[in-house]
Amino acid sequence: MPASNARAMEKAMTLAADAIIVDLEDSVAPDSKKAARQAALQALRDNDYGYRKRVLRVNGPDTDWFLDDIAVAGEARPDAILVPKVESASMIEHVQQQLDKLDPNSGVQIWAMMETPKAVVNATEIAACSEQCTRLSTFCIGNNDLAREADMKVTSDRTLLMPWLLQLLLIAKAFKLSILDGVYNDFADLQGFAAECTQGAAMGMTGKTLIHPKQIDIANAAFAPSEEEVANAQRIVDTFALAENLNAGVVQINGRMIERLHLDMARNTLDVANRIKNIR
């Protein structure tokens, strides 16, 4: 949401979203950057967003606005800054250096917008730098810019874009980064949005970036474990906890052979469900 939209900043305190992204980049005109920066500082400093992660999307490091944006981040202390058009590890290193200059112990994370072909090509290098640039925690897919820069026609099922999405997903998982699926532009098409959320969740995306409050409930439902999934997970955990199964590698549940790798998955499902229950 644009930092300059005070009404949206206030409404964000009531939304059932896991994070809010306060934007200083694309949604703010060049002659409004200074005012938006001050509005972002005030909102992030004064508003109580509760459990929601507070993310500040800054202008790119190659712009005249970047250092002023970073200064605001140093004062407002968001949970993360979202850096647009990341194309190299050196860009992440530069951003971390600037944050460290302000406060090496601030804990502000770096979220990287992956929205160009070069970002996809260099994704392994970018993700790998997280081993030194410990602030890097998340890839955010910018599917609109990605498709535009590739002159790609995007279909409703994202068939042509899918190889690129899966490559980014694979690399993020390999380096234990979170990865957020891109936005769905037609916020009036809730059926199409729901299908894309289901697709993203099945792929293993951590979550999805949104552009309208109408999309929140659908996204939450798609990316949270269902009641059936929670019940099955609990059944697996309970079965392995029985005295006769404490050292078992495989157990049988309702005619299915369940291995210990499924136990780990079940525990993760319950962990996610419990975290959601506690914060919403």
C-alpha positions in Angstrom: 0.0 0.0 0.0 1.2 3.5 -0.8 2.9 5.1 2.2 1.1 8.4 1.3 -2.3 6.8 1.8 -3.0 7.5 5.5 -6.4 5.8 5.4 -4.9 2.6 4.1 -2.2 2.8 6.8 -4.8 3.0 9.5 -7.0 0.2 7.9 -4.0 -2.1 7.8 -4.1 -2.3 11.6 -7.4 -4.3 11.3 -6.7 -6.5 8.4 -6.1 -10.3 8.8 -2.9 -10.2 6.8 0.4 -11.7 8.1 2.3 -8.7 6.8 1.9 -5.2 5.5 4.1 -3.7 2.8 4.4 0.1 3.1 5.5 1.3 -0.4 7.9 4.1 -1.2 8.6 2.9 -4.7 6.2 2.3 -7.7 3.0 3.6 -6.1 4.6 6.9 -5.1 5.2 9.6 -7.7 8.7 11.2 -7.8 7.6 14.5 -6.5 5.8 12.8 -3.6 8.7 10.7 -2.4 9.7 13.0 0.5 6.2 13.3 1.9 5.6 9.6 1.5 8.8 8.9 3.4 7.7 11.0 6.3 4.2 9.3 6.3 5.8 5.9 6.3 8.0 6.9 9.3 5.0 8.1 11.2 2.8 5.1 10.4 5.5 2.5 11.2 6.5 4.3 14.4 3.1 5.2 15.8 0.6 2.7 14.5 0.1 -0.7 16.3 0.2 -3.4 13.7 0.1 -6.2 16.2 1.4 -9.5 14.9 1.7 -8.3 11.4 5.2 -8.0 9.9 6.0 -4.4 9.0 7.8 -4.2 5.7 9.0 -1.1 4.0 9.5 -1.2 0.2 12.3 1.2 -0.6 13.4 2.6 -3.9 16.3 0.7 -5.6 19.9 1.2 -4.5 20.6 2.8 -7.9 18.1 5.6 -7.3 18.6 9.0 -5.7 16.0 8.1 -3.1 17.6 5.0 -1.7 19.8 6.4 1.1 17.0 8.6 2.4 14.7 5.5 2.4 17.3 3.5 4.3 17.6 6.3 6.8 13.8 6.1 7.5 14.2 2.3 7.9 16.9 2.9 10.5 14.6 5.2 12.4 11.3 3.3 11.9 12.8 -0.2 12.5 10.5 -2.2 10.3 10.7 -5.9 10.5 12.0 -6.0 6.9 12.8 -3.8 3.9 11.7 -4.9 0.5 14.3 -4.2 -2.2 13.1 -3.9 -5.8 14.7 -5.4 -8.9 17.4 -7.4 -7.1 19.7 -8.8 -9.8 22.9 -9.7 -8.0 24.4 -10.7 -4.7 26.4 -7.5 -4.6 23.1 -5.5 -4.4 22.1 -7.5 -1.3 25.6 -7.0 0.1 25.3 -3.2 -0.5 21.9 -3.0 1.2 23.1 -5.0 4.2 26.2 -2.7 4.6 23.9 0.3 4.6 21.7 -1.2 7.3 24.7 -2.3 9.3 26.0 1.3 9.3 22.8 2.5 10.9 22.7 -0.3 13.4 24.3 -3.8 13.0 22.0 -5.2 15.7 18.7 -3.9 14.4 17.4 -7.2 13.1 15.8 -5.6 10.0 15.5 -8.3 7.4 16.0 -8.0 3.6 13.3 -9.2 1.3 14.4 -9.3 -2.4 12.0 -8.6 -5.2 12.8 -11.1 -8.0 11.3 -9.4 -11.0 13.7 -9.5 -14.0 15.1 -12.2 -16.2 18.6 -11.4 -14.8 17.2 -12.0 -11.3 16.2 -15.5 -12.3 19.5 -16.2 -14.0 21.4 -15.0 -10.9 19.0 -16.4 -8.3 21.4 -19.0 -7.0 24.1 -16.4 -6.4 21.7 -14.1 -4.7 20.3 -16.8 -2.4 23.7 -18.1 -1.6 24.8 -14.8 -0.3 22.4 -15.2 2.6 25.1 -17.3 4.2 27.1 -14.1 4.7 24.3 -11.5 4.4 22.2 -12.9 7.2 19.5 -10.3 6.8 18.3 -11.8 3.6 15.3 -14.0 4.4 12.8 -13.8 1.6 12.3 -13.8 -2.1 9.3 -12.0 -3.4 8.2 -12.8 -7.0 7.4 -9.8 -9.1 5.5 -11.7 -11.8 4.2 -8.5 -13.6 7.6 -7.1 -14.2 9.1 -10.5 -14.9 6.6 -11.2 -17.7 6.8 -7.7 -19.1 10.6 -7.7 -19.4 10.5 -11.1 -21.0 7.8 -10.0 -23.5 5.8 -13.0 -22.2 2.1 -13.4 -22.5 0.8 -14.6 -19.2 -2.1 -17.0 -19.3 -4.5 -17.7 -16.4 -2.7 -20.9 -15.5 0.7 -19.2 -15.8 2.0 -22.1 -18.0 4.7 -20.0 -19.7 5.9 -18.4 -16.5 5.9 -21.6 -14.5 9.4 -22.8 -15.3 10.8 -19.5 -14.0 8.6 -19.6 -10.9 9.7 -23.2 -10.1 13.4 -22.3 -10.6 13.0 -19.4 -8.1 11.1 -21.7 -5.7 13.8 -24.5 -5.9 16.6 -22.1 -5.2 14.8 -20.4 -2.3 14.1 -23.8 -0.7 17.7 -24.9 -1.2 18.9 -21.9 0.8 16.1 -22.0 3.3 14.6 -18.7 2.3 10.9 -17.9 2.4 9.3 -17.2 -1.0 6.2 -15.2 -1.7 4.2 -15.8 -4.8 3.4 -12.7 -6.9 0.3 -10.6 -7.0 -2.9 -11.3 -8.9 -4.0 -8.1 -10.6 -7.7 -8.6 -11.2 -8.9 -8.3 -7.6 -12.5 -8.6 -8.8 -11.9 -12.1 -10.1 -11.9 -13.9 -6.8 -12.4 -17.3 -8.5 -9.3 -16.9 -10.6 -7.4 -15.6 -7.6 -8.4 -18.6 -5.5 -7.2 -20.9 -8.2 -3.8 -19.2 -8.3 -3.5 -19.3 -4.5 -4.2 -23.0 -4.6 -1.6 -23.4 -7.3 1.0 -21.4 -5.4 0.4 -23.3 -2.1 0.7 -26.7 -3.9 4.0 -25.6 -5.4 5.3 -24.8 -1.9 5.2 -21.1 -1.9 5.4 -19.6 1.7 2.6 -17.2 1.0 1.3 -14.7 -1.6 1.6 -10.9 -2.0 -1.8 -9.1 -2.3 -3.1 -5.9 -3.7 -6.6 -5.6 -2.2 -8.2 -6.5 1.1 -10.8 -8.7 -0.7 -8.0 -11.2 -1.4 -6.9 -11.7 2.2 -9.4 -14.4 3.4 -8.9 -16.4 0.2 -5.1 -16.4 0.5 -5.3 -17.2 4.2 -7.5 -20.2 3.5 -5.3 -21.5 0.7 -2.0 -21.3 2.6 -3.2 -22.4 6.0 -3.6 -26.1 6.7 -7.2 -27.3 6.4 -9.1 -28.9 9.3 -8.7 -32.3 7.6 -4.9 -31.8 7.2 -4.6 -30.8 10.8 -6.6 -33.8 12.0 -4.5 -36.1 9.8 -1.3 -34.6 11.1 -2.4 -35.0 14.7 -3.3 -38.6 14.0 0.3 -39.3 12.6 1.9 -37.6 15.6 -0.3 -39.5 18.1 0.4 -42.8 16.4 4.1 -42.5 16.5 3.9 -41.4 20.1 2.4 -44.8 21.2 4.8 -46.9 23.2 4.9 -49.6 20.6 5.8 -47.2 17.9 8.4 -45.0 19.6 11.2 -46.7 17.6 9.2 -47.6 14.6 10.4 -46.4 11.2 7.0 -47.1 9.6 3.4 -47.4 10.9 0.1 -48.1 9.3 -2.7 -45.6 9.6 -6.0 -46.3 7.8 -4.4 -48.7 5.4 -1.6 -46.3 4.5 2.1 -46.8 5.3 3.4 -43.8 7.1 7.1 -43.2 7.4 9.0 -40.9 9.8 9.5 -38.3 7.1 5.7 -38.0 7.2 6.0 -37.4 11.0 8.3 -34.5 10.3 5.8 -33.1 7.8 2.9 -33.6 10.3 4.7 -31.8 13.0 5.4 -28.9 10.6 1.7 -28.8 9.7 0.7 -28.6 13.4 3.3 -26.0 14.0 1.9 -23.8 11.2 -1.7 -24.3 12.4 -0.8 -23.4 16.0 1.1 -20.3 15.0 -1.9 -19.1 12.9 -4.2 -19.8 15.8 -2.1 -17.8 18.2 -1.7 -14.7 16.0 -5.1 -14.3 14.3 
